[in-house]
């Protein structure tokens, strides 16, 4: 009973969440900081599925404010 356009959007969001779970976040400075490699394939897929900038997503995954 879900319209086809809504199904596509739901699948896109689910796929993005699954890719986000596979992003390799690397700890730095004894666990006080972290980074995400810019060549991470899963981050690239996540950003393209949701239409967000990869550089911004890299930054905000590792910073609280």
C-alpha positions in Angstrom: 0.0 0.0 0.0 3.0 2.3 -0.1 3.3 4.5 -3.3 6.3 3.6 -5.5 8.0 7.0 -5.1 7.8 6.6 -1.3 9.3 3.1 -1.5 12.3 4.4 -3.5 12.9 7.1 -0.8 12.6 4.5 2.0 15.1 2.2 0.2 17.5 5.0 -0.3 17.4 6.0 3.4 17.9 2.4 4.5 20.8 1.9 2.1 22.4 5.1 3.4 22.1 3.9 7.0 23.6 0.6 6.1 26.6 2.3 4.4 27.0 4.7 7.4 27.4 1.6 9.6 30.4 0.5 7.4 32.3 3.8 7.5 35.8 3.3 8.9 36.3 5.8 11.6 39.9 5.8 12.8 40.9 6.7 16.4 43.7 9.2 16.8 45.6 10.6 19.9 44.8 7.7 22.2 41.1 7.8 21.4 40.7 11.5 22.1 40.0 12.3 18.4 39.0 10.5 15.3 39.1 10.9 11.5 37.4 9.4 8.5 39.5 8.8 5.3 38.3 10.8 2.4 38.5 7.8 0.1 36.1 5.7 2.2 33.8 4.1 -0.3 30.9 3.8 2.2 31.0 7.5 3.1 31.0 8.4 -0.6 27.9 6.2 -1.1 26.2 7.5 2.0 26.7 11.1 0.9 25.5 10.5 -2.6 22.4 8.6 -1.5 21.3 11.5 0.9 22.7 14.4 -1.2 25.0 15.8 1.5 28.6 17.1 1.1 31.2 14.5 1.9 33.6 17.0 3.5 30.9 18.3 5.8 29.9 14.7 6.7 33.6 13.8 7.4 33.9 16.8 9.7 30.6 16.3 11.7 31.1 12.6 12.2 34.2 13.5 14.3 33.2 16.8 16.0 30.4 17.4 18.4 29.8 21.1 17.7 
